[in-house]
Amino acid sequence: MRKLTLLPTILLASCSIYPLPDDIMAYSSRDIATQVRCETRYALQQQILDMLTSDGDNVYYDGKVGSAASAALDSDRTQFHNLSWKKFKWEGHDDFSETLEDLGSTMVSYDFTLDGTENNALGFSGTVLGDFSPRKHNLGFGLGNDRTREVSRHYRVYDTFNSLVMGMTEKFCHNFNMFDKSSKLPDKSFTTKNHYLYPSTGMLRIETLVHDFIIQDIEGNLGSDPKAGGWKQPNMTDTITMTTKVSGNLNPTSTYTPLNPGWDVISLGLKADNYRTDKHTIIVDLSLPPDKTGQPVYDNFGRLIDPKSAAAAKKQADDNLDQTERRNFEQRTTVFVQ
């Protein structure tokens, strides 16, 4: 990632007609989506590891005690590709594997809105002195150019717990550009660190959403909006909004005292004000599909390959995202009116 060392220089040099994330943070919209998807995958795997050790030696996987199974999976995460919910067992919970199998079909839906605004204001000013005895005349002048450019990119991505945990390959998260040879950006890999300047390129703590959804669905009678099917299709949604504004200005002025009578320029000034604002809104929705016929189909890379069979689940996910967008808009409108 390019280092932001000389702020004014970068601001002046990064003026673009089409202000995209790539211009200043060296992350494309595809990179941001991949980072979020890989974080969700990582969060799900962590939940499985934690679940295996949650009740001492009472949880088993494939005949192994939970702690041993967890350590084996954690040491080689490629083993998740062969994970089977039927191999889980929890003493005293006869339907444990069936519960996990149902959770595996949970839809993970993302809605990305990436807004970029760039403003560059350049002004030139000066003062001319007319020294004619016994009078002096001052004449000031100024020129300016103010440019603002905005772009908003919006898109949606869909996964399931199963496609993320078992289907997504390790390589996909360790080189974002592997499948895009046209990319001119440096190769990116999933990071488990926060990025405080541009949060959408680092960890967003999605694990808390995944954890709460699983717990509330199993133990808390999780429901959903009545218009989306009530308790029959439980869902949980987080809306994450991150705004970063970087600004800089340059205002040099030069003055001097004229030695001869007549018209002389006695001051010259240059004013350059620049700012770049990036507002990223990411909605993550977790929801169980409405029925078994709505189960989506994914290939070995975790990609959706059969839209027809996935129609019902995708429709449910879209409804959830649409409702969240409307609710967010209504909340912002209410705050503005008040």
C-alpha positions in Angstrom: 0.0 0.0 0.0 1.3 3.5 -0.9 2.5 5.3 2.2 0.9 8.6 3.0 4.1 10.5 3.9 3.8 13.9 2.3 0.1 14.7 2.6 -0.2 17.9 0.5 2.0 16.4 -2.2 -0.2 13.3 -2.5 -3.4 15.3 -2.4 -2.2 17.5 -5.3 -0.9 14.6 -7.2 -3.8 12.3 -6.8 -6.4 14.5 -8.5 -8.5 12.2 -10.7 -11.5 12.5 -12.9 -12.9 9.3 -11.5 -12.2 9.1 -7.8 -12.0 5.4 -7.0 -10.6 3.7 -3.9 -7.6 2.6 -6.0 -6.4 6.2 -6.4 -5.5 6.8 -2.7 -5.7 3.6 -0.7 -4.4 1.1 -3.3 -7.5 -1.1 -2.8 -10.0 -1.7 -5.5 -13.7 -2.3 -4.9 -13.0 -5.9 -5.6 -10.3 -6.0 -3.0 -12.6 -4.5 -0.3 -15.3 -7.1 -1.1 -12.7 -9.9 -0.9 -11.3 -8.7 2.4 -14.8 -8.7 3.9 -15.7 -12.1 2.5 -12.5 -13.6 3.7 -13.0 -12.1 7.1 -16.4 -13.7 7.3 -14.9 -17.0 6.3 -12.2 -16.7 9.0 -14.9 -15.7 11.6 -16.9 -18.8 10.8 -13.9 -21.1 11.0 -13.0 -19.5 14.4 -16.6 -20.2 15.6 -16.2 -23.8 14.7 -12.9 -24.1 16.5 -14.3 -22.4 19.6 -17.5 -24.6 19.5 -15.3 -27.8 19.5 -13.8 -26.7 22.9 -16.9 -25.0 24.4 -17.9 -27.9 26.6 -14.8 -29.7 27.7 -14.6 -33.2 26.4 -18.3 -33.5 25.6 -18.0 -32.3 22.0 -16.5 -34.6 19.3 -15.7 -34.5 15.6 -15.1 -37.5 13.5 -14.5 -39.6 16.6 -11.9 -37.2 18.1 -12.4 -35.2 21.2 -13.2 -31.6 20.5 -9.9 -30.1 21.6 -7.9 -32.5 19.5 -10.1 -31.9 16.5 -9.9 -28.1 16.9 -6.1 -28.2 17.1 -5.9 -30.3 13.9 -8.2 -28.0 11.9 -6.4 -24.9 13.2 -3.0 -26.2 12.2 -4.1 -27.0 8.6 -7.2 -25.1 7.6 -7.3 -26.8 4.2 -9.1 -29.6 6.2 -12.1 -27.4 6.3 -12.8 -28.2 2.7 -13.7 -31.8 3.7 -15.7 -30.8 6.8 -18.9 -32.7 7.4 -21.6 -31.6 9.8 -22.7 -35.2 10.3 -19.4 -35.9 12.0 -20.2 -33.5 14.9 -21.5 -34.9 18.2 -22.3 -33.2 21.5 -23.1 -35.4 24.5 -26.7 -34.7 25.6 -27.7 -33.0 22.3 -28.9 -35.7 19.9 -29.8 -33.2 17.2 -26.5 -31.3 17.3 -25.3 -32.3 13.8 -28.7 -31.6 12.3 -28.7 -28.1 13.8 -25.3 -27.4 12.4 -26.3 -28.7 9.0 -29.2 -26.2 9.0 -26.9 -23.4 10.0 -24.6 -24.3 7.1 -27.3 -23.2 4.7 -27.3 -19.7 6.2 -27.1 -17.0 3.5 -24.4 -14.4 3.9 -25.3 -11.3 1.9 -23.3 -8.2 1.5 -24.3 -4.8 0.1 -21.4 -2.4 -0.7 -21.7 1.3 -1.4 -18.4 3.0 -2.0 -18.6 6.8 -2.3 -15.6 8.9 -3.2 -15.6 12.7 -3.4 -12.6 14.8 -4.4 -12.3 18.6 -4.4 -9.4 20.7 -5.7 -9.5 24.5 -5.4 -6.7 26.5 -6.9 -6.5 30.3 -6.6 -4.0 33.0 -7.6 -4.1 36.5 -6.2 -2.0 39.6 -6.2 -1.8 43.3 -5.5 -0.5 46.0 -7.8 0.7 49.4 -6.3 0.6 52.6 -8.3 3.0 55.0 -6.6 2.3 58.5 -8.1 3.2 61.4 -5.9 1.2 62.6 -4.0 -1.2 59.6 -4.4 -0.9 55.8 -4.2 -3.3 53.4 -5.8 -3.8 49.7 -4.8 -5.3 47.3 -7.3 -6.1 43.7 -6.2 -6.9 40.8 -8.5 -7.6 37.1 -8.1 -8.2 34.0 -10.3 -9.6 30.7 -9.1 -10.5 27.2 -10.3 -12.7 24.9 -8.1 -13.3 21.3 -9.2 -15.4 18.7 -7.4 -15.8 15.1 -8.6 -17.9 12.3 -7.1 -18.5 8.7 -7.8 -20.7 6.1 -6.0 -20.2 2.4 -6.7 -22.8 -0.1 -5.5 -22.9 -3.9 -5.7 -24.0 -7.0 -3.9 -22.2 -10.3 -3.2 -23.7 -13.6 -1.9 -22.3 -16.5 0.1 -23.4 -19.2 2.5 -21.8 -20.6 5.6 -21.0 -23.7 3.7 -19.5 -22.0 0.6 -17.3 -19.8 2.8 -16.1 -22.5 5.3 -15.8 -25.4 2.8 -15.9 -24.0 -0.7 -13.6 -20.9 -0.8 -10.0 -21.8 -1.5 -7.1 -20.7 0.6 -5.4 -19.1 -2.5 -8.4 -16.8 -3.0 -7.7 -15.1 0.3 -4.0 -15.0 -0.1 -3.7 -13.2 -3.4 -6.7 -11.1 -4.4 -5.3 -10.4 -7.9 -4.6 -14.0 -8.8 -7.9 -14.2 -10.7 -7.6 -10.7 -12.2 -4.5 -10.5 -14.4 -5.5 -7.1 -15.6 -5.1 -5.5 -12.2 -2.2 -3.0 -11.8 -2.5 -2.9 -8.0 -0.1 -4.7 -5.7 -1.2 -8.2 -4.7 -3.4 -8.1 -1.6 -4.0 -10.8 1.0 -6.6 -11.1 3.8 -5.4 -9.3 6.9 -6.4 -9.9 10.5 -5.3 -6.4 11.5 -7.4 -3.2 11.8 -6.7 -0.3 9.4 -7.5 2.9 11.2 -7.2 5.3 8.2 -9.2 3.2 5.8 -11.2 0.7 8.0 -12.8 -1.1 5.1 -9.4 -2.5 4.0 -8.9 -4.1 7.5 -10.8 -6.2 10.0 -14.3 -5.1 10.8 -15.0 -7.4 13.7 -17.6 -9.4 11.7 -16.9 -12.3 14.1 -19.2 -10.6 16.6 -22.1 -10.7 14.1 -21.5 -14.3 13.2 -21.2 -15.3 16.9 -24.4 -13.5 17.9 -26.4 -14.9 15.0 -25.4 -18.5 15.8 -26.1 -18.1 19.5 -29.4 -16.2 19.0 -30.6 -18.7 16.4 -29.9 -21.8 18.5 -30.8 -20.5 21.9 -32.5 -17.1 21.6 -35.6 -17.6 19.3 -34.1 -15.3 16.7 -36.7 -14.0 14.3 -36.9 -11.4 11.5 -39.0 -8.6 10.1 -42.7 -9.9 10.0 -42.8 -8.7 6.3 -39.9 -11.1 5.5 -41.4 -14.2 7.1 -41.4 -13.5 10.8 -39.6 -16.1 13.0 -39.6 -18.7 10.1 -36.6 -17.0 8.4 -34.3 -15.7 11.2 -31.9 -13.0 10.1 -29.4 -10.5 11.7 -28.0 -7.5 9.9 -25.1 -5.1 10.6 -24.7 -1.8 8.7 -21.1 -0.5 8.9 -20.5 3.1 7.7 -16.9 4.4 7.6 -15.9 7.9 6.5 -12.4 9.1 6.0 -11.6 12.7 5.0 -8.0 13.6 4.1 -7.3 17.3 3.5 -4.4 19.6 2.8 -3.7 23.2 1.7 -0.9 25.3 0.4 -0.9 29.1 0.8 2.4 30.7 -0.1 2.6 34.6 -0.4 5.4 36.8 -1.5 5.6 40.6 -1.0 8.2 43.3 -1.6 8.5 47.1 -1.5 8.8 48.9 -4.8 11.8 51.2 -5.2 10.7 53.2 -8.2 7.5 55.3 -8.8 4.9 53.8 -11.2 2.9 50.6 -11.2 4.5 47.6 -9.4 3.3 44.2 -8.3 3.9 44.2 -4.5 2.4 40.9 -3.6 1.6 37.5 -5.1 -0.3 34.6 -3.5 -1.2 31.1 -4.4 -3.9 29.2 -2.6 -4.5 25.4 -3.1 -7.1 23.6 -0.9 -7.7 19.9 -1.5 -9.6 17.2 0.2 -10.6 13.6 -0.5 -13.6 12.0 1.3 -14.3 8.3 1.1 -17.5 7.0 2.6 -17.9 3.2 2.6 -21.2 1.6 3.7 -21.2 -2.2 4.0 -24.3 -4.1 5.0 -23.8 -7.7 6.1 -27.0 -9.9 6.4 -27.1 -13.4 7.8 -30.4 -15.2 7.2 -31.7 -18.8 6.9 -33.3 -19.5 3.5 -37.1 -19.8 3.4 -37.1 -23.5 2.5 -35.0 -26.4 1.4 -35.8 -25.8 -2.3 -34.1 -22.5 -2.1 -30.7 -23.9 -1.3 -28.1 -22.3 -3.5 -25.5 -24.4 -5.4 -21.8 -23.5 -5.4 -18.8 -24.9 -7.3 -15.5 -25.9 -5.7 -14.4 -22.3 -5.5 -17.4 -21.3 -3.5 -19.1 -19.5 -6.5 -22.8 -19.4 -7.1 -23.3 -21.5 -10.2 -27.0 -22.3 -10.3 -29.1 -19.2 -10.1 -32.4 -21.1 -10.7 -32.0 -23.3 -7.6 -30.8 -20.4 -5.6 -33.6 -18.1 -6.5 -35.6 -18.4 -3.3 -32.6 -17.9 -1.0 -31.3 -15.0 -3.1 -34.7 -13.4 -3.1 -34.8 -13.6 0.7 -31.4 -12.1 1.0 -32.3 -9.3 -1.3 -35.4 -8.5 0.6 -33.4 -8.3 3.8 -30.8 -6.0 2.3 -33.5 -3.8 0.7 -35.3 -3.5 4.1 -32.1 -2.6 5.8 -31.3 0.1 3.2 -34.8 1.6 3.6 -34.6 1.5 7.4 -31.2 3.2 7.3 -32.5 5.9 5.0 -35.6 6.5 7.2 -33.3 6.8 10.3 -31.1 9.4 8.5 -34.1 11.3 7.3 -35.6 11.4 10.8 -32.4 12.7 12.3 -32.2 15.4 9.6 -35.8 16.6 10.2 -35.3 16.8 13.9 
